[in-house]
């Protein structure tokens, strides 16, 4: 299993996720990007699409996300988005 890092996903109304993860995949305006432990520091603009989080505690979780940004640094990964809700059925449209 990959080495975990801290992941925080926040919206104006709630925190969707605030714990360790092994990997996160987010849809940026230039395409999907995956982040793992010790990723190079970066910032990116998020588009509308799926947010995929893999952790040892929860396995793979999928949420729908609508715009915002992602910031990656030594503290972990922070995703700030206009809205994010867990997707209950894993079938992608």
PyMOL Python script that loads the backbone (N, CA, C, O; Angstrom):
from pymol import cmd

cmd.read_pdbstr("""\
ATOM      1  N   UNK A   1       0.846  -1.173   0.000  1.00  0.00           N
ATOM      2  CA  UNK A   1       0.000   0.000   0.000  1.00  0.00           C
ATOM      3  C   UNK A   1       0.893   1.237   0.000  1.00  0.00           C
ATOM      4  O   UNK A   1       1.979   1.233   0.579  1.00  0.00           O
ATOM      5  N   UNK A   2       0.431   2.274  -0.643  1.00  0.00           N
ATOM      6  CA  UNK A   2       1.187   3.530  -0.736  1.00  0.00           C
ATOM      7  C   UNK A   2       1.272   4.200   0.636  1.00  0.00           C
ATOM      8  O   UNK A   2       0.458   3.937   1.522  1.00  0.00           O
ATOM      9  N   UNK A   3       2.248   5.048   0.789  1.00  0.00           N
ATOM     10  CA  UNK A   3       2.413   5.788   2.038  1.00  0.00           C
ATOM     11  C   UNK A   3       1.326   6.863   2.139  1.00  0.00           C
ATOM     12  O   UNK A   3       1.114   7.600   1.176  1.00  0.00           O
ATOM     13  N   UNK A   4       0.638   6.970   3.271  1.00  0.00           N
ATOM     14  CA  UNK A   4      -0.471   7.929   3.378  1.00  0.00           C
ATOM     15  C   UNK A   4      -0.004   9.377   3.550  1.00  0.00           C
ATOM     16  O   UNK A   4       1.112   9.639   3.997  1.00  0.00           O
ATOM     17  N   UNK A   5      -0.877  10.293   3.186  1.00  0.00           N
ATOM     18  CA  UNK A   5      -0.682  11.729   3.372  1.00  0.00           C
ATOM     19  C   UNK A   5      -2.004  12.311   3.846  1.00  0.00           C
ATOM     20  O   UNK A   5      -3.045  11.664   3.726  1.00  0.00           O
ATOM     21  N   UNK A   6      -1.973  13.535   4.389  1.00  0.00           N
ATOM     22  CA  UNK A   6      -3.221  14.155   4.851  1.00  0.00           C
ATOM     23  C   UNK A   6      -3.955  14.792   3.668  1.00  0.00           C
ATOM     24  O   UNK A   6      -3.361  15.518   2.870  1.00  0.00           O
ATOM     25  N   UNK A   7      -5.249  14.509   3.571  1.00  0.00           N
ATOM     26  CA  UNK A   7      -6.095  15.068   2.518  1.00  0.00           C
ATOM     27  C   UNK A   7      -7.272  15.783   3.158  1.00  0.00           C
ATOM     28  O   UNK A   7      -7.932  15.253   4.052  1.00  0.00           O
ATOM     29  N   UNK A   8      -7.519  16.984   2.689  1.00  0.00           N
ATOM     30  CA  UNK A   8      -8.667  17.760   3.151  1.00  0.00           C
ATOM     31  C   UNK A   8      -9.449  18.227   1.927  1.00  0.00           C
ATOM     32  O   UNK A   8      -8.883  18.819   1.009  1.00  0.00           O
ATOM     33  N   UNK A   9     -10.754  17.958   1.921  1.00  0.00           N
ATOM     34  CA  UNK A   9     -11.647  18.417   0.850  1.00  0.00           C
ATOM     35  C   UNK A   9     -12.717  19.274   1.513  1.00  0.00           C
ATOM     36  O   UNK A   9     -13.510  18.785   2.318  1.00  0.00           O
ATOM     37  N   UNK A  10     -12.731  20.571   1.163  1.00  0.00           N
ATOM     38  CA  UNK A  10     -13.664  21.495   1.797  1.00  0.00           C
ATOM     39  C   UNK A  10     -14.499  22.233   0.754  1.00  0.00           C
ATOM     40  O   UNK A  10     -14.048  22.501  -0.359  1.00  0.00           O
ATOM     41  N   UNK A  11     -15.732  22.552   1.152  1.00  0.00           N
ATOM     42  CA  UNK A  11     -16.644  23.370   0.357  1.00  0.00           C
ATOM     43  C   UNK A  11     -17.046  24.554   1.232  1.00  0.00           C
ATOM     44  O   UNK A  11     -16.676  24.595   2.405  1.00  0.00           O
ATOM     45  N   UNK A  12     -17.786  25.509   0.697  1.00  0.00           N
ATOM     46  CA  UNK A  12     -18.239  26.624   1.542  1.00  0.00           C
ATOM     47  C   UNK A  12     -19.159  26.181   2.688  1.00  0.00           C
ATOM     48  O   UNK A  12     -19.300  26.898   3.678  1.00  0.00           O
ATOM     49  N   UNK A  13     -19.785  25.005   2.557  1.00  0.00           N
ATOM     50  CA  UNK A  13     -20.759  24.581   3.562  1.00  0.00           C
ATOM     51  C   UNK A  13     -20.311  23.423   4.451  1.00  0.00           C
ATOM     52  O   UNK A  13     -20.872  23.234   5.531  1.00  0.00           O
ATOM     53  N   UNK A  14     -19.314  22.642   4.026  1.00  0.00           N
ATOM     54  CA  UNK A  14     -18.911  21.500   4.842  1.00  0.00           C
ATOM     55  C   UNK A  14     -17.549  20.940   4.424  1.00  0.00           C
ATOM     56  O   UNK A  14     -17.028  21.248   3.352  1.00  0.00           O
ATOM     57  N   UNK A  15     -16.989  20.104   5.310  1.00  0.00           N
ATOM     58  CA  UNK A  15     -15.786  19.338   4.982  1.00  0.00           C
ATOM     59  C   UNK A  15     -16.246  17.959   4.522  1.00  0.00           C
ATOM     60  O   UNK A  15     -16.914  17.234   5.258  1.00  0.00           O
ATOM     61  N   UNK A  16     -15.879  17.616   3.305  1.00  0.00           N
ATOM     62  CA  UNK A  16     -16.240  16.299   2.786  1.00  0.00           C
ATOM     63  C   UNK A  16     -15.268  15.245   3.310  1.00  0.00           C
ATOM     64  O   UNK A  16     -15.670  14.113   3.581  1.00  0.00           O
ATOM     65  N   UNK A  17     -13.992  15.608   3.456  1.00  0.00           N
ATOM     66  CA  UNK A  17     -12.965  14.636   3.840  1.00  0.00           C
ATOM     67  C   UNK A  17     -11.869  15.362   4.598  1.00  0.00           C
ATOM     68  O   UNK A  17     -11.445  16.443   4.191  1.00  0.00           O
ATOM     69  N   UNK A  18     -11.406  14.777   5.698  1.00  0.00           N
ATOM     70  CA  UNK A  18     -10.339  15.384   6.488  1.00  0.00           C
ATOM     71  C   UNK A  18      -9.608  14.280   7.253  1.00  0.00           C
ATOM     72  O   UNK A  18      -9.736  14.163   8.472  1.00  0.00           O
ATOM     73  N   UNK A  19      -8.843  13.476   6.521  1.00  0.00           N
ATOM     74  CA  UNK A  19      -8.075  12.388   7.119  1.00  0.00           C
ATOM     75  C   UNK A  19      -7.014  11.906   6.137  1.00  0.00           C
ATOM     76  O   UNK A  19      -6.818  12.511   5.083  1.00  0.00           O
ATOM     77  N   UNK A  20      -6.338  10.828   6.480  1.00  0.00           N
ATOM     78  CA  UNK A  20      -5.281  10.325   5.615  1.00  0.00           C
ATOM     79  C   UNK A  20      -5.833   9.618   4.382  1.00  0.00           C
ATOM     80  O   UNK A  20      -6.917   9.034   4.415  1.00  0.00           O
ATOM     81  N   UNK A  21      -5.073   9.682   3.303  1.00  0.00           N
ATOM     82  CA  UNK A  21      -5.405   8.992   2.047  1.00  0.00           C
ATOM     83  C   UNK A  21      -4.105   8.463   1.458  1.00  0.00           C
ATOM     84  O   UNK A  21      -3.021   8.955   1.773  1.00  0.00           O
ATOM     85  N   UNK A  22      -4.225   7.457   0.601  1.00  0.00           N
ATOM     86  CA  UNK A  22      -3.063   6.900  -0.100  1.00  0.00           C
ATOM     87  C   UNK A  22      -2.894   7.519  -1.483  1.00  0.00           C
ATOM     88  O   UNK A  22      -1.782   7.600  -2.005  1.00  0.00           O
ATOM     89  N   UNK A  23      -4.017   7.958  -2.077  1.00  0.00           N
ATOM     90  CA  UNK A  23      -4.001   8.560  -3.407  1.00  0.00           C
ATOM     91  C   UNK A  23      -5.278   9.371  -3.593  1.00  0.00           C
ATOM     92  O   UNK A  23      -6.333   9.017  -3.068  1.00  0.00           O
ATOM     93  N   UNK A  24      -5.171  10.450  -4.335  1.00  0.00           N
ATOM     94  CA  UNK A  24      -6.348  11.201  -4.744  1.00  0.00           C
ATOM     95  C   UNK A  24      -6.197  11.535  -6.226  1.00  0.00           C
ATOM     96  O   UNK A  24      -5.120  11.914  -6.686  1.00  0.00           O
ATOM     97  N   UNK A  25      -7.296  11.388  -6.962  1.00  0.00           N
ATOM     98  CA  UNK A  25      -7.335  11.749  -8.372  1.00  0.00           C
ATOM     99  C   UNK A  25      -8.409  12.816  -8.517  1.00  0.00           C
ATOM    100  O   UNK A  25      -9.543  12.634  -8.074  1.00  0.00           O
ATOM    101  N   UNK A  26      -8.045  13.925  -9.140  1.00  0.00           N
ATOM    102  CA  UNK A  26      -8.974  15.040  -9.293  1.00  0.00           C
ATOM    103  C   UNK A  26      -8.960  15.503 -10.750  1.00  0.00           C
ATOM    104  O   UNK A  26      -7.925  15.452 -11.414  1.00  0.00           O
ATOM    105  N   UNK A  27     -10.106  15.950 -11.237  1.00  0.00           N
ATOM    106  CA  UNK A  27     -10.225  16.469 -12.600  1.00  0.00           C
ATOM    107  C   UNK A  27      -9.844  17.938 -12.599  1.00  0.00           C
ATOM    108  O   UNK A  27     -10.559  18.774 -12.048  1.00  0.00           O
ATOM    109  N   UNK A  28      -8.715  18.246 -13.219  1.00  0.00           N
ATOM    110  CA  UNK A  28      -8.305  19.647 -13.359  1.00  0.00           C
ATOM    111  C   UNK A  28      -8.769  20.139 -14.728  1.00  0.00           C
ATOM    112  O   UNK A  28      -9.307  19.368 -15.522  1.00  0.00           O
ATOM    113  N   UNK A  29      -8.558  21.422 -14.996  1.00  0.00           N
ATOM    114  CA  UNK A  29      -8.979  21.968 -16.285  1.00  0.00           C
ATOM    115  C   UNK A  29      -8.127  21.424 -17.431  1.00  0.00           C
ATOM    116  O   UNK A  29      -8.500  21.565 -18.596  1.00  0.00           O
ATOM    117  N   UNK A  30      -6.987  20.802 -17.114  1.00  0.00           N
ATOM    118  CA  UNK A  30      -6.145  20.222 -18.162  1.00  0.00           C
ATOM    119  C   UNK A  30      -6.221  18.693 -18.197  1.00  0.00           C
ATOM    120  O   UNK A  30      -5.509  18.058 -18.975  1.00  0.00           O
ATOM    121  N   UNK A  31      -7.073  18.101 -17.364  1.00  0.00           N
ATOM    122  CA  UNK A  31      -7.228  16.648 -17.340  1.00  0.00           C
ATOM    123  C   UNK A  31      -7.081  16.100 -15.931  1.00  0.00           C
ATOM    124  O   UNK A  31      -6.827  16.850 -14.989  1.00  0.00           O
ATOM    125  N   UNK A  32      -7.240  14.788 -15.789  1.00  0.00           N
ATOM    126  CA  UNK A  32      -7.137  14.155 -14.481  1.00  0.00           C
ATOM    127  C   UNK A  32      -5.694  14.160 -13.985  1.00  0.00           C
ATOM    128  O   UNK A  32      -4.761  13.915 -14.750  1.00  0.00           O
ATOM    129  N   UNK A  33      -5.526  14.443 -12.691  1.00  0.00           N
ATOM    130  CA  UNK A  33      -4.211  14.392 -12.064  1.00  0.00           C
ATOM    131  C   UNK A  33      -4.310  13.559 -10.799  1.00  0.00           C
ATOM    132  O   UNK A  33      -5.269  13.688 -10.037  1.00  0.00           O
ATOM    133  N   UNK A  34      -3.316  12.699 -10.572  1.00  0.00           N
ATOM    134  CA  UNK A  34      -3.255  11.869  -9.372  1.00  0.00           C
ATOM    135  C   UNK A  34      -2.143  12.378  -8.470  1.00  0.00           C
ATOM    136  O   UNK A  34      -1.084  12.784  -8.948  1.00  0.00           O
ATOM    137  N   UNK A  35      -2.385  12.356  -7.169  1.00  0.00           N
ATOM    138  CA  UNK A  35      -1.403  12.812  -6.201  1.00  0.00           C
ATOM    139  C   UNK A  35      -1.160  11.706  -5.178  1.00  0.00           C
ATOM    140  O   UNK A  35      -2.100  11.090  -4.675  1.00  0.00           O
ATOM    141  N   UNK A  36       0.109  11.467  -4.882  1.00  0.00           N
ATOM    142  CA  UNK A  36       0.548  10.495  -3.891  1.00  0.00           C
ATOM    143  C   UNK A  36       1.415  11.198  -2.863  1.00  0.00           C
ATOM    144  O   UNK A  36       1.724  12.381  -3.009  1.00  0.00           O
ATOM    145  N   UNK A  37       1.808  10.474  -1.825  1.00  0.00           N
ATOM    146  CA  UNK A  37       2.712  11.020  -0.807  1.00  0.00           C
ATOM    147  C   UNK A  37       3.966  11.593  -1.461  1.00  0.00           C
ATOM    148  O   UNK A  37       4.497  11.013  -2.408  1.00  0.00           O
ATOM    149  N   UNK A  38       4.431  12.715  -0.962  1.00  0.00           N
ATOM    150  CA  UNK A  38       5.671  13.360  -1.399  1.00  0.00           C
ATOM    151  C   UNK A  38       5.627  13.863  -2.849  1.00  0.00           C
ATOM    152  O   UNK A  38       6.665  13.963  -3.502  1.00  0.00           O
ATOM    153  N   UNK A  39       4.435  14.175  -3.344  1.00  0.00           N
ATOM    154  CA  UNK A  39       4.285  14.755  -4.682  1.00  0.00           C
ATOM    155  C   UNK A  39       4.933  16.135  -4.695  1.00  0.00           C
ATOM    156  O   UNK A  39       4.961  16.816  -3.670  1.00  0.00           O
ATOM    157  N   UNK A  40       5.443  16.542  -5.821  1.00  0.00           N
ATOM    158  CA  UNK A  40       6.016  17.874  -5.943  1.00  0.00           C
ATOM    159  C   UNK A  40       4.950  18.920  -5.593  1.00  0.00           C
ATOM    160  O   UNK A  40       3.770  18.730  -5.888  1.00  0.00           O
ATOM    161  N   UNK A  41       5.364  20.012  -4.970  1.00  0.00           N
ATOM    162  CA  UNK A  41       4.419  21.074  -4.608  1.00  0.00           C
ATOM    163  C   UNK A  41       3.799  21.642  -5.879  1.00  0.00           C
ATOM    164  O   UNK A  41       4.494  21.907  -6.860  1.00  0.00           O
ATOM    165  N   UNK A  42       2.497  21.822  -5.845  1.00  0.00           N
ATOM    166  CA  UNK A  42       1.805  22.333  -7.031  1.00  0.00           C
ATOM    167  C   UNK A  42       0.465  22.939  -6.636  1.00  0.00           C
ATOM    168  O   UNK A  42      -0.044  22.686  -5.544  1.00  0.00           O
ATOM    169  N   UNK A  43      -0.095  23.731  -7.524  1.00  0.00           N
ATOM    170  CA  UNK A  43      -1.446  24.261  -7.427  1.00  0.00           C
ATOM    171  C   UNK A  43      -2.098  24.035  -8.778  1.00  0.00           C
ATOM    172  O   UNK A  43      -1.444  24.154  -9.813  1.00  0.00           O
ATOM    173  N   UNK A  44      -3.385  23.707  -8.775  1.00  0.00           N
ATOM    174  CA  UNK A  44      -4.090  23.502 -10.039  1.00  0.00           C
ATOM    175  C   UNK A  44      -5.547  23.915  -9.878  1.00  0.00           C
ATOM    176  O   UNK A  44      -6.110  23.855  -8.785  1.00  0.00           O
ATOM    177  N   UNK A  45      -6.140  24.332 -10.981  1.00  0.00           N
ATOM    178  CA  UNK A  45      -7.557  24.685 -11.004  1.00  0.00           C
ATOM    179  C   UNK A  45      -8.362  23.426 -11.305  1.00  0.00           C
ATOM    180  O   UNK A  45      -8.037  22.668 -12.218  1.00  0.00           O
ATOM    181  N   UNK A  46      -9.412  23.219 -10.525  1.00  0.00           N
ATOM    182  CA  UNK A  46     -10.258  22.035 -10.682  1.00  0.00           C
ATOM    183  C   UNK A  46     -11.431  22.355 -11.600  1.00  0.00           C
ATOM    184  O   UNK A  46     -12.033  23.426 -11.514  1.00  0.00           O
ATOM    185  N   UNK A  47     -11.741  21.417 -12.472  1.00  0.00           N
ATOM    186  CA  UNK A  47     -12.928  21.512 -13.298  1.00  0.00           C
ATOM    187  C   UNK A  47     -14.062  20.724 -12.664  1.00  0.00           C
ATOM    188  O   UNK A  47     -13.978  20.336 -11.499  1.00  0.00           O
ATOM    189  N   UNK A  48     -15.101  20.492 -13.413  1.00  0.00           N
ATOM    190  CA  UNK A  48     -16.217  19.685 -12.937  1.00  0.00           C
ATOM    191  C   UNK A  48     -15.920  18.228 -13.272  1.00  0.00           C
ATOM    192  O   UNK A  48     -15.523  17.923 -14.397  1.00  0.00           O
ATOM    193  N   UNK A  49     -16.106  17.326 -12.316  1.00  0.00           N
ATOM    194  CA  UNK A  49     -15.848  15.918 -12.572  1.00  0.00           C
ATOM    195  C   UNK A  49     -15.742  15.112 -11.305  1.00  0.00           C
ATOM    196  O   UNK A  49     -16.155  15.549 -10.231  1.00  0.00           O
ATOM    197  N   UNK A  50     -15.179  13.918 -11.449  1.00  0.00           N
ATOM    198  CA  UNK A  50     -15.070  13.010 -10.319  1.00  0.00           C
ATOM    199  C   UNK A  50     -13.805  13.250  -9.511  1.00  0.00           C
ATOM    200  O   UNK A  50     -12.756  13.601 -10.051  1.00  0.00           O
ATOM    201  N   UNK A  51     -13.929  13.054  -8.223  1.00  0.00           N
ATOM    202  CA  UNK A  51     -12.839  13.096  -7.270  1.00  0.00           C
ATOM    203  C   UNK A  51     -12.742  11.688  -6.696  1.00  0.00           C
ATOM    204  O   UNK A  51     -13.704  11.194  -6.108  1.00  0.00           O
ATOM    205  N   UNK A  52     -11.594  11.036  -6.858  1.00  0.00           N
ATOM    206  CA  UNK A  52     -11.430   9.656  -6.392  1.00  0.00           C
ATOM    207  C   UNK A  52     -10.390   9.631  -5.284  1.00  0.00           C
ATOM    208  O   UNK A  52      -9.278  10.136  -5.442  1.00  0.00           O
ATOM    209  N   UNK A  53     -10.767   9.040  -4.166  1.00  0.00           N
ATOM    210  CA  UNK A  53      -9.900   8.977  -2.993  1.00  0.00           C
ATOM    211  C   UNK A  53      -9.710   7.516  -2.610  1.00  0.00           C
ATOM    212  O   UNK A  53     -10.678   6.776  -2.429  1.00  0.00           O
ATOM    213  N   UNK A  54      -8.443   7.110  -2.489  1.00  0.00           N
ATOM    214  CA  UNK A  54      -8.155   5.753  -2.023  1.00  0.00           C
ATOM    215  C   UNK A  54      -7.436   5.847  -0.688  1.00  0.00           C
ATOM    216  O   UNK A  54      -6.457   6.578  -0.538  1.00  0.00           O
ATOM    217  N   UNK A  55      -7.949   5.087   0.286  1.00  0.00           N
ATOM    218  CA  UNK A  55      -7.313   5.031   1.605  1.00  0.00           C
ATOM    219  C   UNK A  55      -7.389   3.607   2.133  1.00  0.00           C
ATOM    220  O   UNK A  55      -8.244   2.822   1.725  1.00  0.00           O
ATOM    221  N   UNK A  56      -6.483   3.290   3.043  1.00  0.00           N
ATOM    222  CA  UNK A  56      -6.499   1.964   3.652  1.00  0.00           C
ATOM    223  C   UNK A  56      -7.775   1.773   4.476  1.00  0.00           C
ATOM    224  O   UNK A  56      -8.333   0.677   4.509  1.00  0.00           O
ATOM    225  N   UNK A  57      -8.232   2.825   5.135  1.00  0.00           N
ATOM    226  CA  UNK A  57      -9.409   2.742   6.001  1.00  0.00           C
ATOM    227  C   UNK A  57     -10.718   2.577   5.237  1.00  0.00           C
ATOM    228  O   UNK A  57     -11.619   1.883   5.708  1.00  0.00           O
ATOM    229  N   UNK A  58     -10.842   3.208   4.051  1.00  0.00           N
ATOM    230  CA  UNK A  58     -12.127   3.246   3.347  1.00  0.00           C
ATOM    231  C   UNK A  58     -12.101   2.629   1.958  1.00  0.00           C
ATOM    232  O   UNK A  58     -13.145   2.558   1.310  1.00  0.00           O
ATOM    233  N   UNK A  59     -10.956   2.184   1.479  1.00  0.00           N
ATOM    234  CA  UNK A  59     -10.872   1.690   0.104  1.00  0.00           C
ATOM    235  C   UNK A  59     -11.017   2.853  -0.868  1.00  0.00           C
ATOM    236  O   UNK A  59     -10.541   3.956  -0.601  1.00  0.00           O
ATOM    237  N   UNK A  60     -11.679   2.603  -2.004  1.00  0.00           N
ATOM    238  CA  UNK A  60     -11.884   3.658  -3.008  1.00  0.00           C
ATOM    239  C   UNK A  60     -13.218   4.336  -2.769  1.00  0.00           C
ATOM    240  O   UNK A  60     -14.251   3.674  -2.661  1.00  0.00           O
ATOM    241  N   UNK A  61     -13.194   5.668  -2.686  1.00  0.00           N
ATOM    242  CA  UNK A  61     -14.400   6.477  -2.551  1.00  0.00           C
ATOM    243  C   UNK A  61     -14.443   7.449  -3.711  1.00  0.00           C
ATOM    244  O   UNK A  61     -13.408   7.937  -4.164  1.00  0.00           O
ATOM    245  N   UNK A  62     -15.646   7.729  -4.191  1.00  0.00           N
ATOM    246  CA  UNK A  62     -15.810   8.626  -5.332  1.00  0.00           C
ATOM    247  C   UNK A  62     -16.820   9.711  -4.986  1.00  0.00           C
ATOM    248  O   UNK A  62     -17.878   9.441  -4.418  1.00  0.00           O
ATOM    249  N   UNK A  63     -16.470  10.950  -5.343  1.00  0.00           N
ATOM    250  CA  UNK A  63     -17.364  12.090  -5.135  1.00  0.00           C
ATOM    251  C   UNK A  63     -17.441  12.885  -6.427  1.00  0.00           C
ATOM    252  O   UNK A  63     -16.543  12.825  -7.266  1.00  0.00           O
ATOM    253  N   UNK A  64     -18.525  13.628  -6.570  1.00  0.00           N
ATOM    254  CA  UNK A  64     -18.633  14.572  -7.676  1.00  0.00           C
ATOM    255  C   UNK A  64     -18.235  15.942  -7.139  1.00  0.00           C
ATOM    256  O   UNK A  64     -18.615  16.328  -6.033  1.00  0.00           O
ATOM    257  N   UNK A  65     -17.471  16.660  -7.937  1.00  0.00           N
ATOM    258  CA  UNK A  65     -16.873  17.912  -7.499  1.00  0.00           C
ATOM    259  C   UNK A  65     -17.096  18.959  -8.588  1.00  0.00           C
ATOM    260  O   UNK A  65     -17.090  18.635  -9.776  1.00  0.00           O
ATOM    261  N   UNK A  66     -17.292  20.217  -8.180  1.00  0.00           N
ATOM    262  CA  UNK A  66     -17.615  21.269  -9.145  1.00  0.00           C
ATOM    263  C   UNK A  66     -16.725  22.492  -8.965  1.00  0.00           C
ATOM    264  O   UNK A  66     -17.054  23.413  -8.218  1.00  0.00           O
ATOM    265  N   UNK A  67     -15.602  22.486  -9.657  1.00  0.00           N
ATOM    266  CA  UNK A  67     -14.728  23.655  -9.680  1.00  0.00           C
ATOM    267  C   UNK A  67     -13.973  23.885  -8.385  1.00  0.00           C
ATOM    268  O   UNK A  67     -14.282  23.281  -7.357  1.00  0.00           O
ATOM    269  N   UNK A  68     -12.975  24.769  -8.441  1.00  0.00           N
ATOM    270  CA  UNK A  68     -12.184  25.116  -7.272  1.00  0.00           C
ATOM    271  C   UNK A  68     -10.702  24.999  -7.567  1.00  0.00           C
ATOM    272  O   UNK A  68     -10.261  25.240  -8.691  1.00  0.00           O
ATOM    273  N   UNK A  69      -9.925  24.622  -6.537  1.00  0.00           N
ATOM    274  CA  UNK A  69      -8.497  24.447  -6.749  1.00  0.00           C
ATOM    275  C   UNK A  69      -7.953  23.364  -5.831  1.00  0.00           C
ATOM    276  O   UNK A  69      -8.571  23.008  -4.827  1.00  0.00           O
ATOM    277  N   UNK A  70      -6.794  22.851  -6.190  1.00  0.00           N
ATOM    278  CA  UNK A  70      -6.077  21.877  -5.376  1.00  0.00           C
ATOM    279  C   UNK A  70      -4.696  22.454  -5.071  1.00  0.00           C
ATOM    280  O   UNK A  70      -4.048  23.039  -5.939  1.00  0.00           O
ATOM    281  N   UNK A  71      -4.261  22.281  -3.826  1.00  0.00           N
ATOM    282  CA  UNK A  71      -2.944  22.744  -3.394  1.00  0.00           C
ATOM    283  C   UNK A  71      -2.214  21.560  -2.778  1.00  0.00           C
ATOM    284  O   UNK A  71      -2.730  20.904  -1.872  1.00  0.00           O
ATOM    285  N   UNK A  72      -1.005  21.289  -3.276  1.00  0.00           N
ATOM    286  CA  UNK A  72      -0.191  20.185  -2.778  1.00  0.00           C
ATOM    287  C   UNK A  72       1.090  20.764  -2.199  1.00  0.00           C
ATOM    288  O   UNK A  72       1.815  21.490  -2.879  1.00  0.00           O
ATOM    289  N   UNK A  73       1.370  20.436  -0.927  1.00  0.00           N
ATOM    290  CA  UNK A  73       2.619  20.870  -0.293  1.00  0.00           C
ATOM    291  C   UNK A  73       3.042  19.840   0.747  1.00  0.00           C
ATOM    292  O   UNK A  73       2.471  18.751   0.811  1.00  0.00           O
ATOM    293  N   UNK A  74       4.052  20.181   1.573  1.00  0.00           N
ATOM    294  CA  UNK A  74       4.563  19.214   2.535  1.00  0.00           C
ATOM    295  C   UNK A  74       3.525  18.815   3.579  1.00  0.00           C
ATOM    296  O   UNK A  74       3.654  17.755   4.191  1.00  0.00           O
ATOM    297  N   UNK A  75       2.501  19.634   3.797  1.00  0.00           N
ATOM    298  CA  UNK A  75       1.451  19.310   4.768  1.00  0.00           C
ATOM    299  C   UNK A  75       0.445  18.297   4.220  1.00  0.00           C
ATOM    300  O   UNK A  75      -0.299  17.691   4.991  1.00  0.00           O
ATOM    301  N   UNK A  76       0.413  18.108   2.900  1.00  0.00           N
ATOM    302  CA  UNK A  76      -0.532  17.185   2.283  1.00  0.00           C
ATOM    303  C   UNK A  76      -1.219  17.816   1.093  1.00  0.00           C
ATOM    304  O   UNK A  76      -0.637  18.642   0.389  1.00  0.00           O
ATOM    305  N   UNK A  77      -2.467  17.421   0.871  1.00  0.00           N
ATOM    306  CA  UNK A  77      -3.254  17.914  -0.257  1.00  0.00           C
ATOM    307  C   UNK A  77      -4.523  18.565   0.275  1.00  0.00           C
ATOM    308  O   UNK A  77      -5.242  17.979   1.084  1.00  0.00           O
ATOM    309  N   UNK A  78      -4.789  19.782  -0.188  1.00  0.00           N
ATOM    310  CA  UNK A  78      -6.032  20.470   0.158  1.00  0.00           C
ATOM    311  C   UNK A  78      -6.793  20.761  -1.124  1.00  0.00           C
ATOM    312  O   UNK A  78      -6.247  21.318  -2.076  1.00  0.00           O
ATOM    313  N   UNK A  79      -8.062  20.376  -1.131  1.00  0.00           N
ATOM    314  CA  UNK A  79      -8.948  20.645  -2.264  1.00  0.00           C
ATOM    315  C   UNK A  79     -10.058  21.553  -1.767  1.00  0.00           C
ATOM    316  O   UNK A  79     -10.780  21.208  -0.831  1.00  0.00           O
ATOM    317  N   UNK A  80     -10.192  22.702  -2.389  1.00  0.00           N
ATOM    318  CA  UNK A  80     -11.264  23.644  -2.074  1.00  0.00           C
ATOM    319  C   UNK A  80     -12.156  23.713  -3.304  1.00  0.00           C
ATOM    320  O   UNK A  80     -11.697  24.048  -4.396  1.00  0.00           O
ATOM    321  N   UNK A  81     -13.420  23.397  -3.123  1.00  0.00           N
ATOM    322  CA  UNK A  81     -14.338  23.309  -4.257  1.00  0.00           C
ATOM    323  C   UNK A  81     -15.676  23.958  -3.933  1.00  0.00           C
ATOM    324  O   UNK A  81     -16.059  24.062  -2.768  1.00  0.00           O
ATOM    325  N   UNK A  82     -16.385  24.395  -4.976  1.00  0.00           N
ATOM    326  CA  UNK A  82     -17.708  25.007  -4.786  1.00  0.00           C
ATOM    327  C   UNK A  82     -18.690  24.016  -4.183  1.00  0.00           C
ATOM    328  O   UNK A  82     -19.498  24.377  -3.328  1.00  0.00           O
ATOM    329  N   UNK A  83     -18.619  22.751  -4.634  1.00  0.00           N
ATOM    330  CA  UNK A  83     -19.484  21.709  -4.084  1.00  0.00           C
ATOM    331  C   UNK A  83     -18.844  20.345  -4.295  1.00  0.00           C
ATOM    332  O   UNK A  83     -18.128  20.120  -5.271  1.00  0.00           O
ATOM    333  N   UNK A  84     -19.116  19.441  -3.362  1.00  0.00           N
ATOM    334  CA  UNK A  84     -18.621  18.069  -3.459  1.00  0.00           C
ATOM    335  C   UNK A  84     -19.575  17.161  -2.691  1.00  0.00           C
ATOM    336  O   UNK A  84     -19.894  17.420  -1.531  1.00  0.00           O
ATOM    337  N   UNK A  85     -20.023  16.106  -3.342  1.00  0.00           N
ATOM    338  CA  UNK A  85     -20.938  15.151  -2.717  1.00  0.00           C
ATOM    339  C   UNK A  85     -20.501  13.744  -3.078  1.00  0.00           C
ATOM    340  O   UNK A  85     -20.082  13.481  -4.205  1.00  0.00           O
ATOM    341  N   UNK A  86     -20.601  12.840  -2.108  1.00  0.00           N
ATOM    342  CA  UNK A  86     -20.247  11.450  -2.373  1.00  0.00           C
ATOM    343  C   UNK A  86     -21.161  10.864  -3.432  1.00  0.00           C
ATOM    344  O   UNK A  86     -22.371  11.090  -3.416  1.00  0.00           O
ATOM    345  N   UNK A  87     -20.588  10.124  -4.332  1.00  0.00           N
ATOM    346  CA  UNK A  87     -21.332   9.436  -5.391  1.00  0.00           C
ATOM    347  C   UNK A  87     -21.668   8.057  -4.845  1.00  0.00           C
ATOM    348  O   UNK A  87     -20.776   7.299  -4.464  1.00  0.00           O
ATOM    349  N   UNK A  88     -22.944   7.738  -4.807  1.00  0.00           N
ATOM    350  CA  UNK A  88     -23.341   6.474  -4.191  1.00  0.00           C
ATOM    351  C   UNK A  88     -23.203   5.284  -5.129  1.00  0.00           C
ATOM    352  O   UNK A  88     -22.855   4.188  -4.690  1.00  0.00           O
ATOM    353  N   UNK A  89     -23.473   5.488  -6.415  1.00  0.00           N
ATOM    354  CA  UNK A  89     -23.257   4.368  -7.312  1.00  0.00           C
ATOM    355  C   UNK A  89     -21.986   4.662  -8.093  1.00  0.00           C
ATOM    356  O   UNK A  89     -21.791   5.772  -8.587  1.00  0.00           O
ATOM    357  N   UNK A  90     -21.122   3.657  -8.200  1.00  0.00           N
ATOM    358  CA  UNK A  90     -19.806   3.853  -8.778  1.00  0.00           C
ATOM    359  C   UNK A  90     -19.777   3.798 -10.291  1.00  0.00           C
ATOM    360  O   UNK A  90     -18.696   3.833 -10.881  1.00  0.00           O
ATOM    361  N   UNK A  91     -20.920   3.712 -10.936  1.00  0.00           N
ATOM    362  CA  UNK A  91     -20.960   3.716 -12.393  1.00  0.00           C
ATOM    363  C   UNK A  91     -20.751   5.129 -12.891  1.00  0.00           C
ATOM    364  O   UNK A  91     -21.498   6.041 -12.536  1.00  0.00           O
ATOM    365  N   UNK A  92     -19.736   5.304 -13.713  1.00  0.00           N
ATOM    366  CA  UNK A  92     -19.458   6.625 -14.273  1.00  0.00           C
ATOM    367  C   UNK A  92     -20.381   6.862 -15.470  1.00  0.00           C
ATOM    368  O   UNK A  92     -20.675   5.958 -16.253  1.00  0.00           O
ATOM    369  N   UNK A  93     -20.819   8.108 -15.575  1.00  0.00           N
ATOM    370  CA  UNK A  93     -21.703   8.466 -16.716  1.00  0.00           C
ATOM    371  C   UNK A  93     -20.934   8.536 -18.002  1.00  0.00           C
ATOM    372  O   UNK A  93     -21.512   8.820 -19.052  1.00  0.00           O
TER     373      UNK A  93
END
""", "prot")
cmd.dss("prot")
cmd.show_as("cartoon", "prot")
cmd.util.cbc("prot")
cmd.orient("prot")
